[in-house]
Amino acid sequence: MEKRVWHAFYDEGIPVTFPFVERTLPEALDRAAANRGDATALYFINRRMTYRELKDQVDRLATALARLGVVKGTRVAIQLPNLPQTVIAYYAALAAGAEVVMTNPLYVAREIEYQWFDSNCEVAILADFIWEHRVKPIREQLPVKHYIIASIPEYLGFPLNLLAPLKLKKMKPPSWARVRPGPGVHLFKKLVDSTPPDPPKVPVGLDDTAVLQYTGGTTGVSKGAVLTHRNLSVNVQSVVAWLHLTEQSDEVVLAALPFFHVFGMTSSMNFPVWAGSAMVLLPNPRDIPAIVHAVTKRRVTLFMGVPAMFAAINNYPGIDKIDISCVKSCFSGSAPLPVDVLQKFEALTGARIVEGFGLTETSPVTHGNPMRTVRKVGSIGIPFIETDAKIVDLDTGTRDLLPGEDGELVIKGPQVMREYWNNPGETANVLRDGWLFTGDIARMDKDGYFYIVGRKKDMIIVSGYNVYPDEVDGILMRHPAVLEAATIGVPHEKRGESVKSFIVLRPGMTATAEEIAAYCRENLAAFKVPRAIEFRSELPKSPVLKILRRELREQELARRS
């Protein structure tokens, strides 16, 4: 790794080159079980599971998978919220040599069919209510040979394991369904309990495929990023080193970010297992009361989150009287973190929030602000260990830009995916000469700190001028009455496009469109000021609470037509 300007800002003890351990994720679980067998692996509501117990469950399921015909290279879909079964299934599949396909539990039949056919999944591990209402009706149209059905109550402790089905069944939509086993349909807990922990010894190498991680499909058809065991292993090791933790840690990690999303998978599941730490499982990242309760009850020390989660906790009723000072470190990603949100959360906890950046295609983390040296609020920080990055021109991608110039962010490092599954055209488009072209418009300052300006596909062109929605949103969210903002471009006869912003106001606050526009005129060039402002009670978000501009554009175009 050549010397870069940002290396001067690495915390003391963070090396430029790193002696990455040659260890797969299943081997990391073996190590945690051997060295910390009695330590807590996970908390799930009223259930605690040790690393020894987790390893036993993983070995039993890995044995069962092998008996169902899973061999090296078989693709196993996992469609579950954050449950003990999700962790068990993920590590069992990897240990059996399978390639995991993490599937969003919110996907409808069409999305499920596309993803499982594209990846040719032969086994699917999914929740009972997903099976009953979405998968069972299209079973004959899918390539899956065996379905393993998990139920939320089966890993709860008494008496909730008996009471939960009644409550879950009444939810809208229901989160529990009675499933009868049959040919090709197996019940998760019964299958695990009836199988001995005697998995076959499958040779799994670091350069073998571990996960086909599908992009969210927010800008087109979802693509499967091929992530190897090495990609995931080095990324987790980098996070452990960056946060100054050891591999024998008593940290308690909030695991509310969905595991089916690459950020949650690495930061909230693989990271705790690698470090031998406890994870506090929460199936719903939007359930702020449950998150606050879990933080206080389990004394969470590491908070992995996204800006919407930090903001929601800041605004939680009575939060000033609740002791959440147990939180010592936080990692924020997925979207820009407003300064006032950062400052208030840090004041509530005494913790330090590290804002970072990553992509599905990079396992995901590539950048982060240092834990102890210079943190630049508003920046995604500096490239991780053995990660290189630069800004290139938007037109050709062949000319390196100077500090302060806006261009496309490109990245090179050991965490970058091998390819897009079965998609050589898109692979060639984003992987060029060893560099990953991210599609993000960014700039680098003189110290090597990077700032995301926006997405190339989100850029608005007003009368020939470039407008970056993230910049407009950043200004809007500085207004004291604005809680959330999302800006898009809408068609305009004369200008080509016009700027429109959607705004959610803070509880109890009021503001008019004229007041918001006047505020923008004080802080933005005239062509960047929203010509239309629409107030909403909420904005559409992804499962990791990222605002979906695509949906807003679709809604706007549909309304106009």
C-alpha positions as CSV (number, residue, x, y, z in Angstrom):
1,M,0.0,0.0,0.0
2,E,1.5,3.3,-1.1
3,K,1.7,6.2,1.4
4,R,-1.4,8.4,1.2
5,V,-2.1,11.8,2.7
6,W,-4.9,10.3,5.0
7,H,-2.5,7.8,6.7
8,A,-1.2,10.7,8.8
9,F,-4.7,10.9,10.4
10,Y,-4.9,7.2,11.4
11,D,-5.3,6.6,15.1
12,E,-2.1,5.5,16.9
13,G,-1.9,1.8,16.6
14,I,-3.8,1.6,13.3
15,P,-1.4,0.2,10.7
16,V,-1.2,1.2,7.0
17,T,-0.9,-2.4,6.1
18,F,-2.6,-5.0,8.2
19,P,-1.7,-8.6,9.0
20,F,-5.2,-10.0,8.2
21,V,-5.8,-13.3,9.8
22,E,-6.5,-16.2,7.3
23,R,-9.8,-17.1,9.0
24,T,-13.3,-17.6,7.5
25,L,-16.4,-16.5,9.4
26,P,-17.4,-20.1,10.4
27,E,-13.8,-20.5,11.8
28,A,-14.4,-17.3,13.8
29,L,-17.4,-18.8,15.4
30,D,-15.4,-22.0,16.2
31,R,-12.8,-19.8,17.9
32,A,-15.4,-17.9,19.9
33,A,-17.1,-21.1,21.0
34,A,-13.7,-22.6,22.0
35,N,-12.4,-19.6,23.9
36,R,-15.6,-18.0,25.2
37,G,-18.1,-20.8,25.3
38,D,-19.9,-19.5,28.3
39,A,-20.0,-15.9,27.1
40,T,-23.3,-14.5,25.7
41,A,-23.5,-14.8,22.0
42,L,-27.0,-13.2,21.6
43,Y,-29.9,-11.9,23.5
44,F,-33.4,-12.2,22.0
45,I,-36.1,-10.7,24.1
46,N,-36.2,-13.1,27.1
47,R,-33.7,-15.6,25.7
48,R,-30.0,-15.7,26.1
49,M,-27.7,-18.0,24.1
50,T,-24.1,-18.7,24.8
51,Y,-21.4,-19.2,22.2
52,R,-21.3,-22.9,23.0
53,E,-25.0,-23.2,22.5
54,L,-24.9,-21.2,19.3
55,K,-22.1,-23.4,17.9
56,D,-24.2,-26.5,18.8
57,Q,-27.2,-25.2,16.9
58,V,-25.1,-24.2,13.9
59,D,-23.5,-27.7,13.8
60,R,-26.8,-29.4,14.0
61,L,-28.3,-27.3,11.1
62,A,-25.1,-27.7,9.0
63,T,-25.5,-31.4,9.4
64,A,-29.2,-31.2,8.4
65,L,-28.4,-29.1,5.4
66,A,-25.8,-31.7,4.2
67,R,-28.4,-34.4,4.6
68,L,-30.8,-32.4,2.5
69,G,-28.3,-32.4,-0.3
70,V,-26.4,-29.1,0.3
71,V,-22.9,-29.3,-1.0
72,K,-20.2,-26.7,-1.7
73,G,-21.6,-24.1,-4.0
74,T,-25.3,-24.8,-3.2
75,R,-27.2,-21.6,-2.8
76,V,-29.3,-21.1,0.3
77,A,-31.7,-18.3,0.7
78,I,-32.3,-16.8,4.1
79,Q,-35.5,-14.7,4.4
80,L,-35.8,-13.7,8.0
81,P,-35.8,-10.7,10.3
82,N,-33.1,-10.5,13.0
83,L,-33.8,-13.7,14.9
84,P,-31.6,-16.4,16.5
85,Q,-32.5,-18.6,13.5
86,T,-31.0,-16.0,11.2
87,V,-27.6,-16.2,12.8
88,I,-27.8,-20.0,13.0
89,A,-28.8,-20.4,9.4
90,Y,-26.2,-18.0,8.1
91,Y,-23.3,-19.7,9.8
92,A,-24.6,-23.2,9.2
93,A,-24.9,-22.5,5.5
94,L,-21.4,-21.1,5.3
95,A,-20.0,-23.9,7.3
96,A,-21.6,-26.4,4.9
97,G,-19.9,-24.7,2.0
98,A,-23.1,-23.1,0.7
99,E,-23.4,-19.6,-0.8
100,V,-25.9,-17.5,1.1
101,V,-28.5,-15.3,-0.5
102,M,-29.9,-12.9,2.0
103,T,-33.5,-12.0,1.0
104,N,-35.4,-9.0,2.3
105,P,-38.4,-10.3,4.4
106,L,-40.5,-7.5,3.0
107,Y,-40.1,-8.7,-0.6
108,V,-43.3,-9.6,-2.4
109,A,-43.8,-12.7,-4.6
110,R,-42.4,-11.0,-7.8
111,E,-39.2,-9.9,-6.0
112,I,-38.7,-13.3,-4.4
113,E,-39.2,-15.1,-7.6
114,Y,-36.7,-12.9,-9.4
115,Q,-34.0,-13.2,-6.8
116,W,-34.2,-16.9,-6.2
117,F,-34.3,-17.7,-9.9
118,D,-31.5,-15.4,-10.7
119,S,-29.3,-17.1,-8.0
120,N,-30.8,-20.6,-8.5
121,C,-31.5,-21.2,-4.8
122,E,-32.1,-24.8,-3.9
123,V,-32.8,-24.3,-0.2
124,A,-34.8,-21.5,1.5
125,I,-34.9,-20.7,5.2
126,L,-37.7,-18.4,5.9
127,A,-40.3,-17.2,8.5
128,D,-43.6,-19.0,8.8
129,F,-45.7,-16.0,7.9
130,I,-43.6,-15.3,4.8
131,W,-44.1,-18.9,3.7
132,E,-47.8,-19.0,4.3
133,H,-48.7,-15.7,2.6
134,R,-46.1,-15.1,0.0
135,V,-44.0,-18.1,-0.9
136,K,-46.4,-21.1,-0.6
137,P,-48.8,-19.7,-3.2
138,I,-45.9,-19.5,-5.8
139,R,-44.0,-22.6,-4.7
140,E,-44.4,-24.4,-8.0
141,Q,-42.8,-21.5,-9.8
142,L,-39.6,-21.5,-7.7
143,P,-36.4,-23.5,-8.1
144,V,-36.2,-24.3,-4.4
145,K,-36.2,-28.0,-3.4
146,H,-36.4,-27.7,0.4
147,Y,-38.0,-25.1,2.6
148,I,-37.0,-24.7,6.3
149,I,-39.7,-22.8,8.2
150,A,-38.7,-20.7,11.2
151,S,-41.1,-19.3,13.8
152,I,-40.4,-16.3,16.0
153,P,-41.7,-17.9,19.2
154,E,-39.6,-21.1,18.9
155,Y,-36.5,-19.5,20.3
156,L,-38.2,-17.4,23.0
157,G,-38.0,-18.4,26.7
158,F,-41.0,-19.5,28.7
159,P,-43.7,-18.2,29.0
160,L,-43.4,-15.9,25.9
161,N,-42.8,-18.9,23.6
162,L,-46.4,-19.9,24.4
163,L,-48.0,-16.4,24.5
164,A,-46.3,-14.9,21.5
165,P,-48.2,-16.7,18.7
166,L,-51.5,-15.1,19.9
167,K,-50.1,-11.6,19.7
168,L,-48.1,-12.1,16.5
169,K,-51.1,-13.6,14.7
170,K,-53.2,-10.5,15.5
171,M,-50.5,-8.1,14.1
172,K,-51.2,-6.4,10.7
173,P,-49.8,-8.0,8.7
174,P,-49.6,-11.2,10.8
175,S,-46.1,-12.3,12.0
176,W,-47.0,-15.9,12.8
177,A,-48.7,-18.7,10.9
178,R,-49.2,-22.4,11.7
179,V,-47.2,-24.5,9.2
180,R,-47.5,-28.2,8.7
181,P,-44.4,-30.1,7.6
182,G,-44.6,-32.2,4.4
183,P,-42.5,-33.2,1.4
184,G,-39.8,-30.5,1.0
185,V,-41.1,-28.5,4.0
186,H,-39.3,-28.8,7.3
187,L,-39.8,-27.0,10.7
188,F,-36.6,-25.2,11.7
189,K,-36.5,-26.1,15.5
190,K,-37.6,-29.7,15.0
191,L,-35.1,-30.2,12.3
192,V,-32.3,-28.8,14.4
193,D,-33.2,-30.7,17.6
194,S,-33.6,-34.0,15.7
195,T,-30.2,-33.8,14.0
196,P,-26.9,-34.6,15.7
197,P,-24.1,-31.9,15.7
198,D,-22.0,-33.9,13.2
199,P,-21.4,-31.7,10.1
200,P,-19.2,-32.9,7.3
201,K,-15.8,-31.3,7.0
202,V,-16.2,-29.1,3.9
203,P,-13.0,-27.4,2.7
204,V,-14.0,-23.7,2.5
205,G,-11.3,-21.3,1.2
206,L,-11.1,-17.6,1.7
207,D,-11.5,-17.0,-2.0
208,D,-14.6,-19.2,-2.3
209,T,-17.9,-17.3,-2.7
210,A,-19.7,-16.8,0.7
211,V,-22.6,-14.5,-0.1
212,L,-24.6,-13.3,-3.2
213,Q,-25.6,-10.0,-1.7
214,Y,-28.2,-8.3,-3.9
215,T,-28.3,-4.6,-4.3
216,G,-31.4,-2.9,-3.2
217,G,-32.6,-2.3,-6.7
218,T,-33.3,1.4,-6.0
219,T,-31.9,2.4,-9.4
220,G,-32.9,-0.5,-11.5
221,V,-32.8,-4.3,-11.5
222,S,-31.3,-5.8,-8.4
223,K,-27.8,-7.3,-9.0
224,G,-26.1,-10.0,-6.9
225,A,-22.7,-8.8,-5.6
226,V,-20.4,-11.8,-5.3
227,L,-18.7,-11.5,-1.9
228,T,-16.0,-14.0,-1.0
229,H,-15.1,-15.3,2.5
230,R,-12.0,-13.1,2.2
231,N,-14.0,-10.0,1.4
232,L,-16.2,-10.5,4.5
233,S,-13.3,-11.6,6.8
234,V,-11.0,-8.7,6.1
235,N,-13.8,-6.2,6.3
236,V,-14.8,-7.5,9.8
237,Q,-11.2,-7.5,10.9
238,S,-10.8,-3.9,9.7
239,V,-13.9,-2.8,11.7
240,V,-12.5,-4.5,14.8
241,A,-9.1,-2.8,14.4
242,W,-10.7,0.6,13.6
243,L,-12.8,0.6,16.7
244,H,-9.8,-0.5,18.8
245,L,-11.4,-3.7,20.0
246,T,-9.9,-7.1,20.6
247,E,-11.0,-10.6,19.5
248,Q,-11.9,-11.4,23.1
249,S,-14.4,-8.6,23.8
250,D,-17.1,-8.1,26.4
251,E,-18.9,-5.5,24.2
252,V,-22.6,-5.6,23.8
253,V,-23.6,-4.8,20.3
254,L,-27.0,-3.5,19.2
255,A,-28.2,-5.7,16.4
256,A,-31.2,-3.8,15.1
257,L,-29.9,-3.1,11.5
258,P,-31.3,-5.9,9.3
259,F,-29.0,-8.8,8.7
260,F,-30.3,-9.2,5.2
261,H,-28.7,-5.8,4.5
262,V,-24.9,-5.8,4.1
263,F,-24.4,-3.1,6.7
264,G,-26.3,-5.0,9.4
265,M,-24.8,-8.4,8.3
266,T,-21.2,-7.2,8.8
267,S,-21.5,-4.6,11.6
268,S,-24.2,-6.3,13.7
269,M,-23.8,-10.0,13.2
270,N,-20.3,-10.9,11.8
271,F,-18.5,-8.3,13.8
272,P,-19.8,-9.5,17.2
273,V,-19.1,-13.1,16.3
274,W,-15.5,-12.3,15.3
275,A,-15.0,-10.3,18.5
276,G,-16.7,-12.9,20.7
277,S,-19.1,-10.2,21.8
278,A,-22.8,-10.3,22.6
279,M,-25.4,-9.1,20.0
280,V,-28.8,-7.8,21.1
281,L,-31.3,-9.0,18.4
282,L,-34.1,-6.7,17.4
283,P,-36.3,-7.7,14.5
284,N,-37.6,-4.2,13.7
285,P,-35.2,-1.2,13.4
286,R,-38.2,1.2,13.4
287,D,-39.4,0.0,16.8
288,I,-37.7,2.8,18.8
289,P,-39.3,2.0,22.1
290,A,-38.0,-1.6,21.8
291,I,-34.5,-0.3,20.9
292,V,-34.4,2.1,23.9
293,H,-35.6,-0.7,26.2
294,A,-33.0,-3.1,24.9
295,V,-30.2,-0.5,25.2
296,T,-31.0,0.1,28.9
297,K,-31.8,-3.5,29.8
298,R,-28.9,-5.2,28.1
299,R,-26.5,-2.2,28.7
300,V,-25.5,-1.9,25.0
301,T,-22.0,-0.5,24.6
302,L,-21.7,-0.4,20.8
303,F,-24.5,1.2,18.8
304,M,-24.5,0.4,15.1
305,G,-27.1,2.6,13.4
306,V,-28.3,4.9,10.7
307,P,-29.1,8.6,11.0
308,A,-32.9,8.0,11.2
309,M,-32.3,5.7,14.3
310,F,-30.2,8.3,16.1
311,A,-32.7,11.1,15.3
312,A,-35.6,9.0,16.5
313,I,-33.9,8.2,19.8
314,N,-33.1,11.9,20.3
315,N,-36.8,12.7,19.9
316,Y,-38.1,9.8,21.9
317,P,-40.4,11.0,24.7
318,G,-38.6,11.3,28.0
319,I,-35.2,10.3,26.6
320,D,-33.5,13.0,28.7
321,K,-34.6,11.1,31.8
322,I,-33.5,7.6,30.6
323,D,-30.0,6.5,31.3
324,I,-28.3,5.4,28.0
325,S,-24.8,6.3,29.1
326,C,-23.8,2.6,28.7
327,V,-23.3,3.4,25.0
328,K,-19.6,4.1,24.5
329,S,-19.1,3.9,20.7
330,C,-21.4,4.3,17.7
331,F,-21.0,3.7,14.0
332,S,-23.3,5.5,11.6
333,G,-23.7,4.8,7.9
334,S,-26.2,4.6,5.0
335,A,-26.9,8.3,4.8
336,P,-25.4,11.7,5.9
337,L,-25.7,12.3,9.7
338,P,-26.9,15.8,10.5
339,V,-24.7,17.7,12.9
340,D,-27.4,18.5,15.4
341,V,-28.4,14.8,15.5
342,L,-24.8,13.8,16.2
343,Q,-24.4,16.4,18.9
344,K,-27.6,15.6,20.8
345,F,-27.0,11.8,20.8
346,E,-23.4,12.2,22.0
347,A,-24.7,14.5,24.7
348,L,-27.2,11.9,25.8
349,T,-24.8,9.0,25.9
350,G,-21.3,10.5,26.2
351,A,-20.4,8.2,23.3
352,R,-18.5,9.1,20.1
353,I,-20.2,8.5,16.8
354,V,-17.9,7.4,13.9
355,E,-19.5,8.3,10.6
356,G,-18.5,6.0,7.8
357,F,-19.3,4.8,4.3
358,G,-19.7,1.6,2.4
359,L,-21.5,-0.2,-0.4
360,T,-23.1,-3.6,-1.0
361,E,-20.2,-4.2,-3.4
362,T,-17.6,-3.6,-0.7
363,S,-18.8,-5.9,2.1
364,P,-19.6,-2.9,3.0
365,V,-17.2,-0.6,4.9
366,T,-14.6,1.5,3.0
367,H,-14.3,4.7,4.9
368,G,-14.6,5.9,8.5
369,N,-13.8,8.9,10.7
370,P,-11.0,8.0,13.2
371,M,-12.1,7.0,16.7
372,R,-9.5,9.2,18.5
373,T,-7.8,11.6,16.1
374,V,-9.4,14.2,13.8
375,R,-13.1,13.7,13.2
376,K,-14.6,16.0,10.5
377,V,-18.4,16.1,11.0
378,G,-20.1,15.8,7.6
379,S,-17.3,13.8,6.2
380,I,-17.4,10.0,5.6
381,G,-13.9,10.0,6.9
382,I,-10.8,8.4,5.4
383,P,-10.2,5.1,3.7
384,F,-9.9,2.0,5.8
385,I,-6.8,-0.1,6.2
386,E,-5.3,-1.2,2.9
387,T,-8.1,0.6,1.1
388,D,-7.3,3.2,-1.7
389,A,-9.7,5.8,-3.0
390,K,-9.7,8.7,-5.4
391,I,-12.0,11.1,-7.2
392,V,-12.1,10.9,-11.0
393,D,-13.9,13.0,-13.6
394,L,-17.6,12.3,-14.2
395,D,-17.4,12.1,-18.0
396,T,-14.6,9.6,-18.7
397,G,-13.5,8.3,-15.3
398,T,-9.9,8.4,-16.5
399,R,-8.7,11.7,-15.1
400,D,-7.8,12.1,-11.4
401,L,-9.2,15.2,-9.8
402,L,-7.6,17.6,-7.3
403,P,-8.7,18.1,-3.7
404,G,-11.9,20.1,-3.6
405,E,-13.1,19.0,-7.0
406,D,-16.4,17.1,-7.4
407,G,-16.2,13.8,-9.3
408,E,-16.9,10.1,-9.0
409,L,-15.6,8.2,-6.0
410,V,-13.6,5.1,-7.0
411,I,-12.3,2.5,-4.6
412,K,-9.8,-0.3,-4.5
413,G,-9.3,-2.8,-1.6
414,P,-9.5,-6.3,-0.4
415,Q,-13.2,-5.9,0.5
416,V,-14.3,-5.2,-3.1
417,M,-16.6,-7.8,-4.6
418,R,-15.3,-10.3,-7.2
419,E,-18.1,-9.5,-9.7
420,Y,-21.9,-9.2,-10.2
421,W,-23.4,-12.6,-10.4
422,N,-24.2,-13.6,-14.0
423,N,-23.9,-10.1,-15.2
424,P,-20.6,-9.5,-17.1
425,G,-21.8,-6.3,-18.6
426,E,-22.5,-4.5,-15.3
427,T,-19.3,-6.0,-13.9
428,A,-17.2,-4.5,-16.6
429,N,-19.0,-1.2,-16.2
430,V,-18.2,-0.8,-12.4
431,L,-14.9,-2.8,-12.1
432,R,-12.1,-1.1,-14.2
433,D,-8.4,-1.8,-13.8
434,G,-9.0,-3.0,-10.3
435,W,-11.0,0.1,-9.3
436,L,-14.7,0.0,-8.3
437,F,-16.7,2.9,-9.8
438,T,-19.2,3.6,-7.0
439,G,-21.6,5.9,-8.8
440,D,-21.3,8.4,-5.9
441,I,-20.3,12.0,-6.5
442,A,-17.8,13.0,-3.9
443,R,-14.9,15.3,-3.1
444,M,-11.7,14.8,-1.1
445,D,-10.1,17.6,1.0
446,K,-6.4,18.3,1.3
447,D,-6.1,15.9,4.3
448,G,-7.7,13.0,2.5
449,Y,-11.1,13.2,4.1
450,F,-13.9,12.4,1.7
451,Y,-17.4,14.0,1.4
452,I,-20.3,12.5,-0.4
453,V,-22.1,15.0,-2.6
454,G,-24.7,12.8,-4.1
455,R,-25.5,9.9,-6.5
456,K,-24.8,10.3,-10.2
457,K,-28.2,9.0,-11.0
458,D,-29.8,11.5,-8.5
459,M,-28.1,14.5,-9.9
460,I,-30.6,17.2,-11.1
461,I,-29.7,19.4,-14.1
462,V,-31.3,22.8,-14.0
463,S,-30.7,24.9,-17.1
464,G,-27.4,23.2,-17.6
465,Y,-26.3,23.5,-13.9
466,N,-25.7,20.5,-11.7
467,V,-27.7,20.3,-8.5
468,Y,-26.9,17.6,-5.9
469,P,-29.9,16.6,-3.8
470,D,-27.8,15.7,-0.8
471,E,-26.5,19.3,-0.7
472,V,-30.0,20.7,-0.8
473,D,-31.2,18.2,1.9
474,G,-28.3,19.1,4.1
475,I,-29.3,22.8,4.0
476,L,-33.0,22.0,4.6
477,M,-32.2,19.8,7.6
478,R,-30.3,22.7,9.3
479,H,-33.6,24.5,9.5
480,P,-34.8,24.2,13.1
481,A,-38.3,23.0,12.1
482,V,-37.2,20.3,9.6
483,L,-36.9,16.7,10.8
484,E,-36.3,15.0,7.4
485,A,-35.9,16.1,3.8
486,A,-35.6,14.6,0.4
487,T,-35.0,16.4,-2.8
488,I,-35.6,15.3,-6.4
489,G,-35.7,16.6,-9.9
490,V,-39.0,17.0,-11.7
491,P,-39.5,17.7,-15.4
492,H,-39.6,21.4,-16.5
493,E,-40.4,22.7,-20.0
494,K,-37.8,25.5,-20.0
495,R,-35.2,24.4,-17.5
496,G,-35.1,20.7,-18.3
497,E,-35.6,19.9,-14.6
498,S,-36.8,21.8,-11.5
499,V,-35.9,21.2,-7.9
500,K,-38.6,19.8,-5.6
501,S,-38.2,19.0,-1.9
502,F,-40.3,16.8,0.4
503,I,-40.2,17.7,4.1
504,V,-41.2,16.2,7.4
505,L,-41.4,18.8,10.2
506,R,-40.3,18.1,13.7
507,P,-43.1,17.2,16.2
508,G,-44.8,20.4,17.4
509,M,-43.0,22.7,14.9
510,T,-44.6,24.6,12.1
511,A,-43.2,26.2,8.9
512,T,-44.5,27.4,5.6
513,A,-43.1,26.6,2.1
514,E,-42.3,30.3,1.7
515,E,-40.3,30.3,5.0
516,I,-38.4,27.2,3.9
517,A,-37.7,28.6,0.5
518,A,-36.4,31.9,2.0
519,Y,-34.1,30.0,4.2
520,C,-32.7,28.1,1.2
521,R,-32.2,31.3,-0.7
522,E,-29.9,32.5,2.1
523,N,-27.8,29.4,1.9
524,L,-27.9,28.1,-1.7
525,A,-27.4,29.5,-5.2
526,A,-30.6,30.5,-6.8
527,F,-30.7,27.6,-9.3
528,K,-30.4,25.1,-6.3
529,V,-33.4,26.5,-4.3
530,P,-36.5,24.2,-4.4
531,R,-39.2,25.6,-6.7
532,A,-41.7,23.4,-5.0
533,I,-41.9,22.2,-1.4
534,E,-44.3,19.5,-0.2
535,F,-44.9,18.7,3.5
536,R,-45.5,15.1,4.4
537,S,-46.0,13.2,7.7
538,E,-43.4,10.6,6.6
539,L,-41.0,9.8,3.7
540,P,-40.7,6.4,2.1
541,K,-37.7,4.5,3.4
542,S,-35.8,1.3,2.8
543,P,-35.6,-1.5,5.5
544,V,-32.4,0.3,6.8
545,L,-34.3,3.6,7.0
546,K,-32.7,5.1,4.0
547,I,-35.0,7.6,2.2
548,L,-36.0,6.3,-1.2
549,R,-35.9,9.2,-3.6
550,R,-36.8,6.8,-6.4
551,E,-40.3,6.2,-4.9
552,L,-40.8,10.0,-4.6
553,R,-39.9,10.4,-8.2
554,E,-42.3,7.7,-9.3
555,Q,-45.1,9.1,-7.2
556,E,-44.5,12.6,-8.6
557,L,-44.4,11.4,-12.2
558,A,-47.5,9.4,-11.7
559,R,-49.3,12.4,-10.2
560,R,-48.2,14.6,-13.1
561,S,-49.3,12.1,-15.7
